[in-house]
């Protein structure tokens, strides 16, 4: 079974956390086995304190990362999405000729997914956000975001 993890996915973060905890536990057990009986209590206290400090720091960094991600990526409430997002006029400037080879190639994304990515790019979402949410290849999402940005600057 092959496990494919997206960058910054919850599954990837959980897998990394479990692997780090297992590594720390293995190192702690090794240190305790090698230590003399008189030092084991002190080493246990030190390792417990260090483990708690690392977990607290990881929690703070994860919270900060989420806060920064929310602050820097535009969020769209369902109330903000209306019919004006999906009109024939919205598709003006869609780079159909540039994405046609992708649509005709193997594992081609659905045209509606490309249209959705286009609309989201017009509303300020970046390439990484579109790739992570819609599963489009990075070059295709980048093309849509760049073209949408150029269209926005022409207005």
DONUVEX-102046 format. One record per residue: x, y, z of N, C-alpha, C, O, CB in turn; residue in one letter. Coordinates in steps of 0.05 Angstrom, whole numbers, padded with zeros to 5 digits, always signed. Glycine has a CB too. Layout:
BEGIN
XYZXYZXYZXYZXYZA;...
REM end
This chain:
BEGIN
+00017-00024+00000+00000+00000+00000+00018+00025+00000+00036+00027+00016-00019+00000+00024X;+00013+00043-00018+00028+00068-00020+00012+00090-00006-00011+00094-00011+00034+00075-00049X;+00026+00105+00011+00013+00127+00025+00024+00153+00012+00048+00158+00013+00019+00126+00056X;+00006+00169+00002+00014+00194-00010+00003+00216+00008-00021+00218+00012+00004+00197-00039X;+00021+00233+00018+00013+00254+00035+00016+00281+00021+00036+00286+00008+00029+00254+00061X;-00003+00298+00024-00001+00325+00014+00014+00341+00034+00012+00336+00058-00029+00337+00008X;+00029+00361+00025+00042+00379+00044+00022+00392+00062+00001+00401+00052+00060+00400+00030X;+00027+00394+00087+00010+00408+00107-00017+00394+00111-00036+00408+00120+00007+00436+00098X;-00019+00369+00104-00045+00356+00109-00045+00346+00138-00025+00343+00151-00049+00332+00090X;-00069+00343+00148-00072+00333+00176-00060+00305+00179-00048+00299+00199-00101+00333+00184X;-00064+00288+00158-00054+00261+00159-00023+00262+00160-00011+00247+00176-00063+00245+00135X;-00011+00279+00144+00018+00281+00144+00029+00291+00170+00049+00281+00180+00027+00299+00121X;+00015+00311+00181+00024+00322+00207+00021+00301+00229+00039+00298+00246+00007+00347+00215X;-00001+00286+00229-00005+00265+00249+00017+00243+00246+00027+00234+00267-00033+00253+00247X;+00023+00235+00222+00043+00215+00218+00071+00224+00228+00085+00209+00240+00045+00207+00188X;+00077+00249+00222+00103+00260+00232+00103+00261+00262+00124+00254+00274+00108+00288+00220X;+00081+00270+00274+00080+00271+00304+00084+00244+00316+00098+00241+00336+00053+00283+00312X;+00070+00223+00305+00073+00196+00316+00101+00186+00313+00112+00174+00332+00053+00177+00302X;+00113+00191+00290+00141+00183+00286+00160+00196+00305+00178+00184+00316+00150+00188+00257X;+00156+00222+00310+00173+00236+00329+00170+00227+00358+00189+00224+00372+00168+00266+00328X;+00145+00221+00366+00140+00211+00392+00153+00184+00396+00165+00178+00416+00109+00209+00398X;+00151+00167+00376+00163+00140+00377+00194+00143+00379+00206+00128+00394+00156+00123+00352X;+00205+00161+00364+00234+00165+00365+00243+00175+00393+00263+00166+00404+00243+00186+00344X;+00228+00195+00404+00235+00205+00431+00232+00183+00452+00250+00181+00469+00216+00229+00438X;+00211+00167+00451+00208+00146+00470+00231+00126+00468+00241+00117+00488+00181+00132+00465X;+00239+00119+00444+00261+00100+00440+00287+00111+00451+00302+00097+00464+00264+00093+00410X;+00292+00137+00446+00316+00149+00457+00315+00150+00488+00335+00146+00501+00319+00178+00446X;+00292+00157+00499+00289+00158+00528+00294+00130+00541+00308+00128+00561+00262+00168+00536X;+00282+00110+00529+00286+00082+00540+00315+00074+00538+00326+00061+00556+00268+00063+00525X;+00328+00081+00516+00357+00074+00513+00373+00089+00534+00391+00077+00546+00366+00082+00485X;+00368+00114+00538+00383+00130+00558+00378+00118+00586+00397+00116+00601+00374+00159+00558X;+00354+00110+00592+00349+00099+00619+00362+00072+00623+00372+00066+00645+00319+00096+00623X;+00363+00055+00602+00376+00029+00604+00406+00032+00608+00418+00016+00623+00371+00013+00579X;+00418+00052+00595+00447+00055+00597+00456+00070+00622+00479+00068+00630+00457+00070+00573X;+00437+00084+00635+00444+00100+00659+00447+00081+00683+00435+00060+00685+00423+00121+00664X;+00463+00090+00702+00466+00075+00727+00441+00080+00743+00427+00100+00740+00492+00084+00743X;+00434+00061+00761+00409+00063+00777+00407+00089+00792+00385+00099+00796+00408+00040+00796X;+00428+00100+00801+00427+00125+00817+00420+00149+00800+00409+00169+00810+00454+00130+00831X;+00426+00149+00775+00420+00171+00757+00393+00169+00743+00384+00189+00731+00442+00174+00736X;+00380+00147+00744+00355+00142+00729+00333+00162+00737+00318+00171+00720+00346+00114+00733X;+00330+00167+00763+00309+00185+00771+00313+00213+00760+00294+00226+00750+00308+00186+00802X;+00338+00223+00761+00344+00250+00750+00340+00251+00720+00330+00270+00709+00373+00258+00757X;+00349+00230+00706+00346+00229+00677+00316+00227+00670+00308+00240+00650+00361+00204+00665X;+00301+00212+00684+00272+00210+00679+00259+00237+00682+00243+00245+00665+00259+00189+00698X;+00265+00251+00703+00253+00278+00707+00261+00297+00685+00245+00312+00674+00262+00290+00734X;+00287+00297+00677+00297+00314+00656+00283+00307+00629+00273+00325+00615+00327+00312+00652X;+00281+00281+00623+00269+00273+00597+00239+00280+00597+00228+00287+00576+00273+00244+00593X;+00226+00277+00620+00197+00283+00621+00193+00313+00617+00175+00322+00602+00185+00275+00649X;+00209+00329+00630+00208+00359+00627+00214+00367+00598+00200+00384+00587+00227+00373+00646X;+00234+00355+00586+00241+00362+00558+00219+00354+00539+00213+00368+00520+00268+00348+00551X;+00207+00330+00544+00185+00321+00527+00161+00340+00529+00149+00347+00508+00176+00293+00535X;+00154+00349+00553+00132+00367+00556+00138+00394+00543+00121+00406+00530+00126+00372+00586X;+00163+00403+00545+00171+00429+00532+00169+00426+00502+00160+00445+00488+00199+00436+00541X;+00178+00404+00491+00177+00400+00462+00148+00399+00452+00141+00411+00432+00192+00375+00453X;+00131+00385+00467+00102+00383+00459+00089+00410+00461+00073+00418+00443+00087+00363+00477X;+00095+00426+00481+00084+00453+00484+00093+00470+00461+00077+00485+00450+00091+00465+00511X;+00119+00469+00454+00129+00485+00432+00117+00477+00406+00110+00494+00389+00160+00483+00431X;+00113+00451+00402+00100+00441+00377+00072+00451+00375+00062+00459+00354+00101+00411+00375X;+00057+00451+00398+00030+00461+00398+00028+00490+00392+00011+00499+00377+00016+00455+00425X;+00047+00506+00403+00047+00535+00397+00054+00540+00368+00041+00557+00356+00068+00549+00415X;+00073+00526+00357+00080+00529+00329+00057+00521+00310+00052+00534+00290+00105+00513+00322X;+00044+00499+00317+00021+00490+00300-00001+00511+00301-00014+00517+00281+00011+00463+00309X;-00007+00521+00325-00028+00542+00327-00020+00567+00312-00036+00579+00298-00032+00549+00357X;+00005+00575+00314+00015+00598+00299+00013+00594+00269+00005+00612+00254+00044+00605+00307X;+00020+00570+00260+00019+00564+00231-00010+00565+00221-00015+00577+00200+00031+00536+00226X;-00029+00554+00236-00057+00556+00228-00066+00585+00228-00081+00593+00209-00074+00540+00248X;-00059+00600+00248-00067+00628+00249-00056+00644+00225-00070+00660+00214-00057+00641+00275X;-00031+00639+00218-00019+00653+00195-00032+00644+00170-00038+00661+00152+00012+00647+00194X;-00037+00618+00167-00050+00608+00142-00078+00619+00139-00086+00627+00117-00052+00577+00143X;-00093+00622+00161-00120+00633+00159-00118+00663+00152-00135+00673+00137-00135+00629+00186X;-00099+00676+00163-00096+00705+00159-00088+00712+00130-00097+00731+00119-00076+00717+00178X;-00070+00694+00118-00059+00700+00092-00075+00689+00069-00072+00698+00046-00032+00690+00091X;-00093+00670+00074-00108+00659+00051-00136+00670+00053-00149+00671+00074-00109+00628+00052X;-00146+00679+00031-00173+00691+00031-00193+00669+00038-00192+00647+00028-00181+00704+00005X;-00211+00675+00056-00232+00656+00062-00258+00666+00050-00264+00690+00050-00235+00651+00093X;-00274+00648+00041-00299+00655+00028-00321+00642+00044-00322+00617+00047-00299+00646-00002X;-00339+00658+00054-00362+00647+00068-00382+00639+00048-00384+00651+00026-00373+00667+00089X;-00398+00618+00054-00419+00610+00035-00438+00633+00027-00449+00633+00005-00434+00587+00046X;-00442+00651+00046-00460+00674+00040-00448+00693+00019-00462+00706+00005-00466+00690+00066X;-00421+00693+00017-00408+00711-00002-00409+00701-00030-00407+00717-00049-00379+00716+00007X;-00413+00675-00034-00414+00663-00060-00443+00667-00070-00462+00657-00059-00406+00633-00060X;-00445+00680-00093-00472+00684-00105-00470+00677-00135-00449+00669-00145-00483+00712-00100X;-00492+00682-00149-00493+00675-00177-00473+00690-00194-00466+00681-00215-00521+00680-00187X;-00464+00714-00185-00446+00729-00201-00418+00716-00203-00403+00722-00221-00442+00757-00188X;-00413+00697-00186-00387+00682-00188-00387+00664-00212-00366+00658-00223-00382+00667-00162X;-00410+00654-00220-00411+00633-00240-00429+00642-00264-00451+00633-00267-00422+00607-00228X;-00419+00660-00279-00433+00670-00303-00416+00665-00327-00392+00659-00325-00441+00700-00300X;-00427+00668-00351-00412+00666-00375-00391+00688-00376-00369+00683-00387-00430+00668-00400X;-00397+00711-00365-00378+00733-00365-00354+00727-00347-00331+00736-00352-00392+00759-00355X;-00358+00711-00326-00337+00704-00308-00315+00688-00323-00292+00689-00316-00347+00687-00284X;-00324+00672-00343-00305+00656-00357-00290+00671-00379-00273+00659-00392-00320+00633-00370X;-00296+00697-00383-00280+00713-00401-00251+00713-00392-00245+00717-00369-00291+00742-00403X;-00234+00707-00411-00205+00706-00405-00195+00679-00396-00171+00675-00392-00199+00726-00384X;-00213+00660-00393-00205+00633-00385-00186+00622-00407-00193+00623-00430-00229+00614-00382X;-00162+00613-00399-00142+00605-00419-00147+00577-00431-00131+00558-00426-00114+00605-00406X;-00168+00574-00446-00176+00548-00456-00154+00536-00474-00149+00512-00472-00202+00550-00472X;-00142+00551-00491-00121+00540-00509-00097+00530-00493-00085+00510-00500-00112+00561-00529X;-00091+00543-00471-00068+00535-00455-00074+00509-00439-00056+00493-00434-00060+00557-00435X;-00099+00506-00430-00106+00482-00415-00116+00459-00432-00119+00436-00422-00127+00489-00394X;-00120+00463-00457-00130+00442-00475-00112+00417-00475-00123+00395-00473-00133+00453-00504X;-00086+00420-00476-00069+00396-00476-00073+00380-00450-00071+00355-00450-00040+00403-00479X;-00078+00393-00428-00082+00379-00403-00109+00364-00404-00111+00341-00395-00082+00399-00379X;-00129+00377-00416-00155+00364-00418-00155+00339-00436-00171+00321-00433-00176+00384-00428X;-00137+00340-00456-00135+00317-00474-00115+00296-00466-00113+00275-00478-00128+00328-00502X;-00100+00301-00445-00079+00283-00436-00090+00262-00417-00114+00261-00410-00057+00298-00422X;-00072+00244-00408-00080+00224-00389-00087+00236-00362-00075+00256-00354-00058+00202-00386X;-00104+00224-00347-00113+00234-00320-00122+00263-00322-00116+00278-00304-00089+00231-00301X;-00136+00269-00342-00146+00297-00346-00165+00305-00325-00184+00289-00318-00158+00300-00374X;-00162+00329-00314-00182+00338-00294-00208+00345-00308-00208+00351-00332-00171+00363-00279X;-00229+00345-00294-00255+00353-00304-00255+00382-00311-00245+00399-00296-00277+00346-00283X;-00268+00389-00333-00269+00417-00342-00282+00435-00321-00274+00458-00316-00283+00420-00369X;-00303+00424-00308-00316+00440-00287-00297+00446-00264-00300+00467-00251-00341+00425-00277X;-00279+00428-00258-00260+00433-00236-00241+00455-00245-00233+00472-00228-00244+00407-00230X;-00234+00456-00271-00217+00478-00280-00232+00504-00279-00220+00525-00272-00208+00472-00309X;-00257+00504-00286-00273+00528-00285-00275+00538-00256-00274+00562-00250-00301+00524-00296X;-00279+00519-00237-00281+00526-00209-00254+00538-00200-00254+00558-00185-00288+00502-00192X;-00232+00526-00208-00206+00537-00201-00202+00565-00212-00191+00583-00199-00183+00519-00211X;-00212+00570-00236-00210+00596-00249-00226+00617-00232-00216+00638-00227-00221+00595-00278X;-00250+00610-00225-00267+00628-00209-00253+00634-00182-00253+00657-00173-00295+00617-00205X;-00243+00613-00169-00229+00618-00144-00204+00635-00147-00198+00651-00130-00222+00591-00131X;-00190+00631-00169-00166+00647-00174-00174+00676-00179-00160+00694-00170-00150+00637-00199X;-00196+00681-00192-00206+00708-00197-00213+00722-00170-00211+00746-00168-00231+00708-00215X;-00220+00705-00150-00227+00716-00124-00204+00716-00104-00209+00719-00080-00251+00701-00113X;-00180+00713-00115-00156+00717-00098-00143+00692-00086-00124+00695-00070-00163+00734-00077X;-00153+00669-00092-00140+00645-00080-00114+00639-00096-00112+00643-00120-00158+00620-00081X;-00093+00630-00081-00067+00626-00094-00065+00597-00104-00082+00580-00099-00045+00632-00074X;-00043+00592-00117-00038+00566-00130-00039+00543-00109-00052+00523-00114-00012+00566-00144X;-00024+00546-00087-00023+00525-00067-00050+00518-00056-00057+00495-00052-00003+00532-00045X;-00066+00539-00051-00093+00535-00040-00110+00519-00060-00124+00500-00052-00106+00562-00033X;-00109+00527-00085-00125+00513-00106-00116+00484-00110-00132+00466-00112-00123+00529-00133X;-00090+00480-00110-00079+00453-00113-00088+00435-00089-00097+00412-00093-00048+00453-00115X;-00087+00446-00065-00094+00430-00042-00124+00424-00040-00132+00403-00030-00085+00444-00016X;-00140+00443-00049-00169+00439-00047-00181+00424-00071-00200+00408-00067-00183+00466-00045X;-00171+00429-00095-00183+00417-00119-00166+00394-00131-00176+00380-00149-00187+00438-00140X;-00142+00390-00121-00125+00368-00130-00116+00371-00159-00110+00351-00173-00140+00343-00128X;-00114+00396-00169-00104+00400-00196-00073+00399-00196-00061+00404-00175-00113+00428-00206X;-00062+00392-00219-00033+00393-00221-00023+00422-00216-00036+00441-00225-00023+00383-00248X;+00000+00425-00203+00010+00452-00196+00013+00470-00221+00005+00493-00220+00037+00449-00182X;+00025+00460-00243+00028+00478-00267+00001+00489-00277+00000+00512-00286+00042+00463-00289X;-00019+00472-00277-00046+00481-00287-00057+00502-00268-00067+00523-00277-00065+00457-00289X;-00056+00497-00242-00066+00516-00223-00050+00542-00225-00062+00564-00223-00065+00505-00194X;-00024+00540-00227-00007+00565-00230-00015+00580-00255-00016+00605-00254+00022+00557-00230X;-00020+00567-00277-00028+00580-00301-00054+00595-00297-00056+00618-00306-00031+00560-00324X;-00073+00582-00284-00099+00596-00280-00096+00620-00261-00108+00641-00266-00119+00576-00268X;-00080+00617-00240-00076+00638-00221-00062+00662-00234-00069+00685-00231-00061+00629-00196X;-00041+00656-00249-00026+00677-00263-00043+00692-00283-00042+00716-00285-00001+00665-00277X;-00059+00677-00299-00076+00689-00319-00098+00706-00305-00104+00727-00315-00089+00668-00337X;-00109+00695-00284-00130+00711-00269-00118+00736-00257-00131+00757-00258-00142+00693-00247X;-00093+00734-00247-00080+00758-00236-00075+00779-00258-00078+00803-00253-00054+00750-00223X;-00066+00770-00281-00061+00788-00303-00088+00801-00312-00088+00825-00319-00048+00774-00327X;-00109+00786-00312-00135+00797-00320-00144+00818-00299-00155+00838-00306-00157+00774-00322X;-00139+00812-00274-00147+00830-00253-00132+00857-00255-00143+00878-00250-00142+00818-00225X;-00106+00855-00262-00090+00879-00265-00096+00896-00289-00090+00919-00290-00060+00872-00265X;-00108+00883-00310-00116+00898-00334-00140+00915-00329-00144+00935-00343-00122+00878-00356X;-00157+00908-00309-00182+00923-00305-00176+00950-00292-00194+00965-00286-00201+00907-00287X;
REM end
